[in-house]
Amino acid sequence: MARIAVIGAGMGAMAAAARLAVAGHRVAVYERAGTYGGGVGRLARDGFVFDTGPGLLHLPAVYRDLFVKTGKESLEQSLELSQVDPASRHLFADGTDFRLPNASRAGVVAALDGALGAGAGERWSELINRAREVWDATRRPLLEEPLRAERVEALGRDPYPAVRRRSLFRRAAPVTLASVAGHELKDPRLAALLESCALAYGLDPRRAPASAAVLPYMEQTFGSWYVSGGMRGLADALYERCLARRVEFFFGAAVSGLVEKDGRAAGVRLADGSVAEADMVVAGVSPGQLEAIAPGADAPAAPVPAGRFHVFLALSGARPEGTVHRTVVHGGDRTAEVDAVFGPGPAGAGSYGPTVTVLRPDDPATRPDEEHEAVTLTATVAPHGRVDWSEEATAAAFADRLVAAAEAAIPGLRERSLWREVRTPADTEAATGAEGGGVPAPVLAGGEGAFLRPGNATAVPGLYRAGGFAHPGGGLAHAGMSGALVAGLIVDGADWRGSQ
């Protein structure tokens, strides 16, 4: 039995802790904040409840496997999980309005044909079929195996089978998600649908490789899922599973340094000066935090990813029957939006119309009674630093813009509003310690490896990375996968090749 210190109580770190504890190790988690879950937070006020992080779960099989492997109670026995259907509604500036069913290829084709004209659904379906080839080619090396140096070059090649253009000249430019959207989908609304999937994950569609088409493929194939009471319930269930496996948690326990002995990780030094000895250390923190704790242990610093801007609205009046859980209100000028979020040029909140995701769960646990409704508005934005999100006037003006956009999905929104609270990337940075409040995207093949994350093993023997800033990247499912990979490397050794 080894002693293992885990830095941070985010989802990836707790996933690793639970698996390591059930393997017989003694695990202690040290978290700088006063609670667990990392970016999977909750805001409760006046009987209204909101998720301050992800609002939906994709690839629930990751957590089903985690709960099966770490205890008697399954995921569904630990919380109430349900599919969201329709999966999403989409509104465009020209008045186009359609709903996409959950995990139904034929239903999506019919919906797109009905809204955009005959052939639109088939073009989308053909793209999703090509994205399935990406999934088949990369699922194991990207999601189920540790990232190894000898695989990086191969993973840097984009497996998306792009449709060739007929041209007298050979195209030298890389195939990006945006170029695929324009060339293969034709209709600008279909292109916006594809690009919005990347934007929601914090990816610039102009730079993301075509393999990013795997993201809508995963959602459309495996569905969108919601936890009753809010997605924070998943963090609650995982925390309880860790406690059941006798994982120890220490909150308000910031780690200031790594203890090394004979060139190996041998514990952590806490901010109060005390030392917690360990045989191995798992770091579930951002690159900047890890560099401060263990200089030189992490990979070269990557650019700070995009952040998320949330507006939480307490509304009077009942949620209308037939309301869709998730509505995407597409911005009118995608170029201006991606320029503001990713560059080039100076960053700023600007005056562009953001793409806004409107979440309206049909969940009594999120509202004081049936005559009220809790609504969350979210947009992908530049991280704190590129924009000074701590400036109240900047945040308030941008929140007003989200509310104005959301009125397309919620008529009479302003009249129904009782109060609102705003969370910016500056708030995310303060809560989680992640530089700029950036939210990491899932890893992608292609782009010469630029969309990979550092491997789970570090340059310091006995020190491992877990969570969204490590392989295989951000998102609830991917964080859970990182925990499985770290546990596999520790339990079965450096030569472990992944679950079979």
GUTOR-713579 format. One record per residue (C-alpha): y, z, x. Coordinates in steps of 0.2 Angstrom, whole numbers, padded with zeros to 4 digits, always signed. Example, Ala and Ser with C-alpha at 12.3 -4.5 7.8 and 13.67 -1.06 7.14 Angstrom:
<kolbas>
-0022+0039+0062
-0005+0036+0068
</kolbas>
This chain:
<kolbas>
+0000+0000+0000
+0017-0005+0007
+0034+0002+0004
+0045-0012-0003
+0064-0010-0005
+0072-0022-0017
+0091-0025-0016
+0098-0029-0033
+0091-0028-0051
+0094-0045-0057
+0080-0055-0066
+0072-0063-0051
+0072-0046-0041
+0064-0037-0056
+0051-0051-0058
+0046-0048-0040
+0047-0029-0041
+0035-0029-0056
+0022-0041-0048
+0023-0032-0032
+0020-0015-0041
+0005-0021-0050
-0002-0027-0034
-0002-0009-0028
+0014-0008-0018
+0027+0006-0019
+0043-0002-0025
+0061+0005-0026
+0076-0005-0032
+0093-0002-0026
+0107-0009-0038
+0126-0008-0034
+0130-0008-0053
+0126+0004-0066
+0113-0006-0075
+0100-0020-0073
+0099-0038-0077
+0112-0046-0066
+0121-0060-0075
+0110-0056-0091
+0123-0044-0099
+0128-0038-0116
+0145-0034-0124
+0144-0023-0139
+0160-0018-0149
+0163-0013-0167
+0145-0017-0172
+0146-0035-0164
+0134-0039-0150
+0136-0054-0138
+0126-0060-0123
+0138-0061-0108
+0125-0073-0098
+0112-0085-0104
+0111-0088-0123
+0094-0096-0123
+0078-0097-0114
+0069-0113-0108
+0052-0113-0101
+0046-0097-0109
+0029-0099-0100
+0037-0092-0084
+0039-0075-0093
+0023-0076-0103
+0014-0077-0086
+0024-0063-0079
+0020-0051-0093
+0002-0056-0093
+0000-0053-0075
+0009-0036-0075
+0003-0027-0090
-0007-0026-0106
+0007-0031-0118
+0011-0050-0119
+0029-0056-0119
+0028-0058-0138
+0022-0040-0140
+0037-0034-0129
+0050-0043-0139
+0053-0055-0153
+0055-0073-0147
+0058-0088-0158
+0061-0106-0156
+0079-0113-0161
+0078-0127-0173
+0088-0138-0173
+0089-0137-0154
+0108-0142-0154
+0122-0150-0164
+0134-0162-0155
+0151-0166-0160
+0162-0179-0152
+0181-0183-0153
+0178-0199-0163
+0169-0189-0177
+0151-0193-0172
+0140-0178-0177
+0122-0177-0175
+0108-0163-0174
+0093-0164-0162
+0077-0156-0168
+0068-0144-0156
+0054-0150-0146
+0051-0166-0156
+0052-0183-0147
+0051-0193-0163
+0064-0182-0172
+0076-0185-0158
+0074-0203-0158
+0077-0204-0177
+0092-0193-0176
+0100-0203-0162
+0097-0219-0171
+0104-0213-0187
+0120-0207-0179
+0123-0220-0165
+0114-0235-0172
+0097-0243-0170
+0090-0243-0152
+0100-0228-0146
+0085-0216-0149
+0073-0228-0140
+0085-0229-0125
+0086-0210-0124
+0067-0209-0126
+0064-0221-0112
+0076-0211-0100
+0066-0195-0105
+0050-0204-0101
+0057-0208-0084
+0062-0189-0082
+0044-0184-0086
+0039-0194-0070
+0051-0183-0061
+0044-0167-0068
+0026-0173-0064
+0031-0177-0046
+0041-0161-0042
+0035-0147-0054
+0023-0140-0041
+0033-0142-0025
+0050-0137-0032
+0044-0123-0044
+0027-0117-0040
+0027-0117-0021
+0037-0109-0007
+0050-0120+0001
+0043-0125+0018
+0053-0135+0031
+0040-0149+0032
+0043-0152+0013
+0062-0153+0014
+0064-0171+0019
+0052-0177+0006
+0061-0167-0008
+0077-0174-0002
+0071-0191-0009
+0075-0194-0028
+0059-0197-0037
+0068-0204-0053
+0062-0222-0056
+0079-0229-0060
+0080-0245-0069
+0086-0259-0056
+0102-0268-0059
+0102-0287-0058
+0115-0291-0045
+0118-0303-0031
+0122-0288-0019
+0111-0274-0015
+0118-0257-0021
+0122-0245-0007
+0128-0231-0017
+0116-0217-0022
+0109-0217-0039
+0117-0202-0048
+0115-0195-0065
+0132-0202-0070
+0127-0220-0064
+0110-0218-0074
+0120-0213-0089
+0131-0228-0089
+0118-0241-0084
+0103-0235-0094
+0110-0227-0110
+0125-0239-0113
+0133-0229-0127
+0147-0218-0120
+0141-0204-0132
+0123-0205-0126
+0130-0204-0108
+0141-0189-0113
+0125-0181-0120
+0116-0183-0104
+0130-0178-0093
+0134-0163-0103
+0116-0156-0099
+0121-0157-0081
+0138-0149-0084
+0130-0134-0094
+0120-0130-0078
+0135-0131-0067
+0131-0148-0060
+0144-0162-0057
+0135-0178-0065
+0144-0189-0053
+0136-0181-0038
+0120-0174-0045
+0105-0185-0041
+0096-0195-0056
+0082-0182-0055
+0094-0170-0064
+0087-0180-0080
+0073-0167-0079
+0084-0154-0086
+0086-0162-0103
+0067-0167-0102
+0062-0148-0100
+0073-0143-0115
+0067-0157-0126
+0049-0154-0121
+0047-0135-0120
+0060-0131-0132
+0074-0119-0134
+0070-0100-0137
+0080-0085-0143
+0076-0067-0141
+0080-0057-0157
+0095-0045-0153
+0101-0056-0139
+0095-0063-0123
+0098-0046-0115
+0082-0040-0124
+0073-0050-0111
+0081-0040-0097
+0077-0024-0107
+0059-0029-0108
+0057-0033-0090
+0065-0017-0085
+0053-0007-0096
+0039-0017-0088
+0045-0012-0071
+0046+0006-0076
+0028+0005-0083
+0022-0001-0066
+0031+0014-0058
+0045+0004-0050
+0059+0016-0045
+0077+0011-0049
+0093+0018-0041
+0109+0013-0049
+0126+0014-0041
+0117+0012-0025
+0125-0001-0015
+0116-0007+0000
+0127-0009+0016
+0115-0014+0029
+0097-0019+0034
+0087-0007+0044
+0077-0017+0058
+0063-0011+0069
+0054-0021+0082
+0063-0037+0075
+0057-0034+0057
+0065-0027+0041
+0061-0009+0040
+0072-0003+0026
+0090-0003+0019
+0105+0007+0023
+0115+0013+0008
+0134+0014+0006
+0133+0033+0006
+0125+0033+0024
+0107+0037+0019
+0093+0026+0024
+0078+0021+0013
+0064+0016+0024
+0052+0002+0019
+0039-0010+0026
+0047-0025+0018
+0064-0029+0009
+0067-0041-0005
+0086-0046-0007
+0091-0052-0025
+0109-0055-0020
+0121-0069-0017
+0123-0077+0000
+0139-0068+0004
+0131-0051+0000
+0116-0055+0010
+0126-0060+0025
+0136-0044+0024
+0120-0034+0024
+0110-0044+0036
+0121-0056+0047
+0112-0072+0052
+0097-0069+0040
+0103-0081+0027
+0104-0100+0028
+0121-0108+0031
+0133-0104+0017
+0134-0117+0003
+0149-0121-0008
+0152-0108-0021
+0145-0115-0038
+0154-0118-0054
+0157-0103-0065
+0156-0099-0084
+0171-0095-0095
+0166-0085-0111
+0176-0081-0127
+0167-0068-0138
+0174-0069-0156
+0171-0056-0170
+0173-0066-0186
+0175-0060-0204
+0165-0069-0217
+0147-0073-0218
+0138-0086-0207
+0136-0101-0218
+0118-0106-0223
+0112-0120-0213
+0123-0116-0198
+0116-0122-0181
+0112-0109-0168
+0120-0120-0154
+0134-0133-0156
+0141-0143-0141
+0159-0149-0144
+0161-0163-0131
+0177-0164-0122
+0188-0180-0125
+0190-0184-0106
+0175-0181-0095
+0183-0187-0079
+0198-0175-0081
+0185-0161-0085
+0174-0164-0070
+0189-0166-0059
+0196-0150-0064
+0179-0141-0062
+0172-0149-0046
+0187-0159-0038
+0193-0170-0030
+0211-0164-0030
+0218-0147-0033
+0208-0136-0044
+0216-0128-0060
+0213-0123-0077
+0223-0139-0081
+0226-0146-0098
+0210-0155-0101
+0199-0153-0116
+0183-0143-0110
+0166-0146-0117
+0162-0131-0126
+0145-0123-0131
+0146-0113-0147
+0133-0101-0150
+0131-0094-0168
+0114-0084-0169
+0107-0080-0186
+0103-0063-0180
+0108-0047-0190
+0107-0037-0174
+0122-0046-0168
+0134-0042-0182
+0139-0026-0192
+0134-0033-0208
+0131-0050-0218
+0149-0052-0221
+0153-0054-0202
+0148-0066-0188
+0147-0065-0169
+0151-0081-0160
+0151-0085-0142
+0161-0100-0134
+0156-0105-0116
+0163-0118-0104
+0158-0123-0086
+0174-0120-0075
+0179-0120-0057
+0174-0103-0049
+0187-0089-0046
+0196-0093-0030
+0199-0112-0034
+0207-0105-0050
+0215-0088-0051
+0205-0082-0066
+0212-0064-0064
+0229-0071-0070
+0230-0065-0088
+0241-0080-0094
+0229-0093-0086
+0214-0085-0094
+0222-0083-0111
+0228-0101-0111
+0211-0107-0107
+0203-0096-0120
+0215-0104-0133
+0209-0121-0128
+0191-0116-0131
+0195-0109-0148
+0205-0125-0153
+0190-0135-0148
+0177-0124-0157
+0187-0127-0173
+0178-0143-0175
+0162-0134-0177
+0169-0119-0186
+0182-0124-0199
+0195-0110-0202
+0190-0101-0186
+0207-0094-0182
+0209-0087-0200
+0192-0078-0199
+0195-0071-0181
+0196-0052-0181
+0197-0050-0162
+0191-0059-0146
+0186-0054-0129
+0186-0065-0113
+0175-0065-0098
+0180-0076-0083
+0172-0080-0067
+0183-0066-0059
+0174-0054-0071
+0157-0061-0066
+0161-0058-0048
+0166-0040-0051
+0150-0037-0061
+0138-0045-0050
+0146-0047-0033
+0142-0066-0033
+0156-0075-0024
+0169-0083-0035
+0158-0078-0050
+0148-0094-0047
+0132-0097-0057
+0119-0106-0046
+0110-0121-0054
+0092-0125-0053
+0085-0134-0038
+0084-0153-0039
+0075-0166-0029
+0085-0180-0021
+0103-0179-0013
+0095-0178+0004
+0091-0160+0001
+0109-0154-0004
+0102-0148-0021
+0089-0136-0014
+0091-0118-0011
+0086-0107+0004
+0068-0103+0005
+0061-0086-0001
+0057-0081+0017
+0072-0078+0029
+0074-0078+0048
+0071-0060+0048
+0052-0056+0047
+0049-0044+0032
+0065-0049+0023
+0064-0061+0008
+0076-0069-0005
+0074-0069-0024
+0084-0074-0038
+0095-0088-0043
+0103-0090-0025
+0086-0093-0018
+0072-0106-0021
+0070-0113-0034
+0088-0109-0040
+0097-0103-0055
+0093-0101-0073
+0082-0088-0082
+0065-0097-0079
+0069-0102-0061
+0074-0084-0057
+0057-0078-0064
+0048-0091-0053
+0057-0085-0038
+0050-0068-0041
+0033-0075-0042
+0035-0084-0026
+0041-0069-0016
+0027-0058-0023
+0014-0072-0018
+0021-0073+0000
+0021-0054+0002
+0004-0051-0006
-0006-0066+0001
+0004-0069+0017
+0015-0083+0024
+0002-0096+0022
+0001-0094+0003
+0004-0111-0005
+0008-0106-0023
-0002-0102-0038
-0016-0113-0043
</kolbas>
